[in-house]
């Protein structure tokens, strides 16, 4: 299980993107109200590492922009096509021997959601990512790909679930993964959402505008590292849990805060030849890192989102 968790972490942005719209459930609603299918989300994740006599702070600013390019909810089978852009950075301050301290990535996601019925939908989702220290020109080998198909079901207003079959091609190899997800309004106060087993949140609604809960997630990212004689990539994996607080500022603005602790945190560099075969999940942990920091720490996340 641990060998596939970090791959799911890479998929979280696109899976959340896929879950955010279910045209089969919204078809009736959209005949009378204007849909809010676009949005901007700005997040910053901060964690510190003290390992091997070195102390460094990691900051990960993330900006997500999503917007529809085509929609038709009046047809017998509603359809939505959505795209956007995602920026993610990894900035390191303090003493470290990784060969760089600033990494950035740009991701372009695409979603096509088609309603088979009022309770069933199918989504085709994909993304292309370029992640690097950008100290040299980007070539085709620097582009990471993900493509997936999700079948979603909504048997009732308070419960929906789905499963995504995702194909991933990144610096560590090529993989095919089945990933389930769930969105469950347990009661008027309690709700649960998750991409199992990589992300899960259980929230209690304090009021009409506030909720408090517990959450666990995996954050994973890869970047090309151009320092040194050999081609390398840097790989960050953070498996964490903590408290989550949501505040609805206005109808369109929302604040999100998370405070927690990592129980698995790895910041490592690998040579580009450290890949595993298509069926090589059992060999992922056999990759030999050039430099490795594996110290757990407190982690803090703040986010502000706007829907339109």
C-alpha positions in Angstrom: 0.0 0.0 0.0 2.7 2.5 0.9 4.4 2.0 -2.5 1.3 3.3 -4.3 0.4 6.1 -1.9 2.8 8.7 -3.3 1.5 8.1 -6.8 -2.0 8.9 -5.6 -0.7 12.0 -4.1 0.4 13.1 -7.5 -3.1 12.4 -8.7 -5.0 14.3 -6.1 -5.3 17.6 -8.0 -6.8 15.9 -11.0 -9.1 13.6 -9.0 -10.4 16.6 -7.0 -11.0 18.4 -10.3 -12.9 15.4 -11.5 -15.0 15.1 -8.3 -15.9 18.8 -8.2 -18.5 18.5 -10.9 -21.2 15.8 -11.2 -23.6 17.0 -13.9 -25.9 14.1 -13.3 -26.7 15.4 -9.8 -26.8 19.1 -10.8 -28.9 18.7 -14.0 -32.2 19.6 -12.3 -30.7 22.4 -10.2 -29.2 24.1 -13.2 -32.5 24.6 -14.9 -33.3 27.3 -12.3 -30.0 28.6 -11.0 -26.8 29.8 -12.5 -24.0 27.2 -12.2 -20.7 28.1 -10.4 -18.4 25.9 -12.4 -15.2 28.0 -12.3 -13.0 29.0 -9.5 -9.6 30.1 -8.1 -7.9 28.6 -5.2 -4.7 29.9 -3.6 -2.9 27.7 -1.0 0.4 27.8 0.9 1.9 24.8 2.7 4.7 25.3 5.2 6.8 22.6 6.9 10.3 22.5 8.4 12.9 19.7 8.6 15.7 19.2 11.1 17.7 16.2 9.9 21.4 15.2 9.7 22.4 18.4 11.4 20.6 20.5 8.8 17.6 22.7 9.3 15.4 23.9 6.4 11.9 25.2 5.7 9.8 24.1 2.8 7.1 26.4 1.3 4.7 25.1 -1.3 2.6 27.9 -2.9 -0.2 26.5 -5.1 -2.6 28.4 -7.4 -5.4 26.5 -9.1 -7.6 28.1 -11.8 -10.5 26.2 -13.4 -13.2 27.2 -15.8 -15.7 25.6 -18.2 -15.1 25.8 -21.9 -18.4 24.1 -22.9 -21.5 23.0 -21.0 -25.0 21.8 -21.9 -27.3 20.8 -19.0 -30.5 21.0 -20.9 -29.7 17.9 -23.1 -31.0 14.4 -22.2 -27.4 13.6 -21.3 -25.8 16.8 -19.8 -22.2 17.4 -20.7 -19.4 19.6 -19.4 -15.9 20.3 -20.6 -13.6 22.1 -18.2 -9.9 23.1 -18.2 -7.6 25.4 -16.2 -4.1 25.7 -15.0 -2.3 24.8 -11.8 1.0 26.4 -10.5 2.9 24.7 -7.7 6.2 25.8 -6.2 8.7 24.2 -3.9 11.0 26.7 -2.2 13.7 25.7 0.3 15.4 27.9 2.8 18.2 26.9 5.2 21.1 24.5 4.8 20.6 21.6 2.4 22.6 19.6 -0.1 20.0 18.9 -2.8 21.6 21.1 -5.5 18.8 23.7 -5.7 16.4 25.6 -3.6 13.6 26.7 -6.0 11.4 24.4 -8.1 8.2 25.1 -9.9 5.7 23.3 -12.0 2.8 24.1 -14.4 0.0 21.7 -14.9 -2.8 21.9 -17.5 -5.8 19.7 -16.7 -8.8 18.7 -18.9 -12.1 17.3 -17.8 -15.0 15.9 -19.9 -18.0 14.9 -17.8 -20.9 13.1 -19.4 -24.2 12.1 -17.7 -25.3 8.6 -18.5 -28.4 9.0 -16.3 -29.5 11.1 -13.3 -27.5 8.8 -11.0 -24.5 7.8 -13.2 -21.8 9.8 -14.9 -18.6 9.1 -16.7 -15.6 11.5 -16.7 -12.5 11.5 -18.9 -9.7 13.4 -17.2 -6.1 14.1 -17.9 -3.2 16.4 -17.2 0.2 17.4 -18.5 2.8 18.7 -16.1 6.2 20.4 -16.5 8.2 20.5 -13.2 11.8 21.7 -13.0 14.3 24.1 -11.5 14.2 25.7 -15.0 17.9 26.1 -15.2 17.9 24.7 -18.7 15.5 24.3 -21.6 12.5 22.0 -21.2 12.3 19.0 -23.5 9.7 16.2 -24.1 11.2 14.0 -21.4 10.4 16.7 -18.8 6.6 16.4 -19.4 4.7 14.2 -17.0 1.3 12.8 -18.0 -1.8 11.4 -16.3 -4.9 10.1 -18.0 -7.9 8.6 -16.4 -11.5 7.5 -16.7 -13.9 7.8 -13.7 -17.3 6.2 -13.3 -19.4 8.1 -10.7 -22.6 7.1 -9.0 -25.1 9.1 -6.9 -27.8 6.9 -5.4 -29.1 9.7 -3.3 -28.7 13.4 -2.6 -26.5 12.8 0.4 -24.2 10.1 -1.0 -22.0 9.7 -4.1 -19.0 7.6 -5.0 -16.9 6.7 -7.9 -13.7 5.0 -9.1 -11.0 6.3 -11.4 -8.7 4.1 -13.5 -5.6 6.2 -14.0 -2.6 5.8 -16.1 0.5 7.7 -14.9 3.8 8.4 -16.6 6.4 10.2 -14.5 10.1 10.2 -13.6 9.8 7.0 -11.5 8.0 5.0 -14.2 4.6 4.2 -15.8 1.7 2.9 -13.7 -2.0 1.9 -13.9 -4.0 2.5 -10.7 -7.6 2.1 -9.6 -8.6 4.8 -7.1 -12.0 5.0 -5.4 -13.6 8.2 -4.0 -16.5 9.1 -1.8 -18.6 12.1 -0.8 -21.1 11.4 2.0 -23.3 13.9 3.9 -23.8 11.7 7.0 -26.2 14.1 8.7 -27.1 17.8 8.8 -23.9 18.4 10.9 -21.5 15.7 9.7 -19.9 15.0 6.3 -17.1 12.8 5.0 -15.1 13.1 1.7 -12.2 11.1 0.5 -10.0 9.8 -2.2 -9.2 6.4 -0.6 -6.6 5.9 0.8 -4.7 9.1 -0.1 -7.0 11.8 1.3 -9.9 11.8 3.7 -11.7 14.6 5.7 -14.4 14.2 8.4 -16.1 17.6 9.1 -18.6 18.8 11.7 -20.6 21.9 10.8 -20.5 24.4 13.6 -22.8 26.9 11.9 -24.0 27.9 8.5 -20.5 29.4 7.7 -18.1 27.3 9.8 -17.0 23.7 10.0 -14.2 21.9 12.0 -12.9 18.4 11.4 -10.0 16.0 11.1 -8.2 15.4 7.8 -5.4 13.2 6.4 -3.7 13.6 3.0 -0.7 12.8 0.9 1.2 15.6 -0.9 3.6 14.4 -3.6 5.5 16.3 -6.3 8.4 15.8 -8.7 10.8 18.3 -10.3 13.7 18.0 -12.7 17.0 18.8 -11.0 19.6 20.1 -13.4 22.6 20.6 -11.1 25.4 18.1 -11.1 27.0 15.8 -13.7 24.0 13.4 -13.9 20.4 14.1 -14.7 18.4 13.9 -11.5 14.9 14.6 -10.2 13.7 15.7 -6.8 10.8 13.9 -5.1 8.8 15.3 -2.2 6.4 13.0 -0.3 4.4 14.2 2.7 1.9 12.0 4.5 0.1 14.0 7.2 -2.9 14.3 9.4 -4.4 17.2 11.5 -7.3 19.6 12.1 -9.1 21.3 9.4 -11.2 24.5 9.7 -13.4 26.0 6.9 -15.0 29.5 7.0 -17.4 30.7 4.4 -16.6 34.4 4.1 -19.3 35.2 1.5 -21.3 33.3 -1.0 -18.3 33.0 -3.2 -15.3 33.3 -0.9 -14.0 30.6 1.4 -11.1 30.3 3.9 -9.5 27.0 4.7 -6.9 26.3 7.4 -5.1 23.0 8.3 -2.6 22.4 11.2 -1.1 19.0 11.5 1.9 16.7 11.7 3.6 14.5 9.1 4.0 10.8 9.9 6.0 10.2 6.8 8.0 12.9 5.1 10.7 12.4 2.4 12.6 14.9 0.4 14.9 13.0 -1.9 16.9 13.2 -5.1 17.3 10.3 -7.7 19.1 9.8 -10.9 16.9 9.6 -13.9 17.6 6.0 -14.4 15.9 5.2 -11.1 12.7 3.9 -12.7 10.7 0.8 -12.2 8.8 -1.4 -14.8 5.1 -1.1 -15.4 4.3 -3.9 -12.9 7.1 -2.8 -10.5 5.2 -1.5 -7.5 7.2 -3.9 -5.3 10.4 -2.2 -6.5 9.5 1.5 -5.9 11.2 1.5 -2.5 14.2 -0.1 -4.1 15.1 3.2 -5.8 18.5 4.4 -4.5 18.4 8.1 -3.4 21.4 10.3 -3.8 20.4 12.6 -1.0 17.5 11.9 1.4 15.9 13.9 4.2 13.3 11.8 6.2 12.5 13.9 9.2 8.8 14.4 10.3 7.6 17.9 11.3 4.6 20.0 11.9 2.8 21.2 8.8 0.5 24.2 8.2 -1.7 25.0 5.3 -3.8 28.0 4.5 -6.1 28.5 1.5 -8.4 31.1 0.0 -10.9 30.2 -2.7 -13.3 32.0 -5.0 -16.0 30.4 -7.2 -17.6 32.0 -10.3 
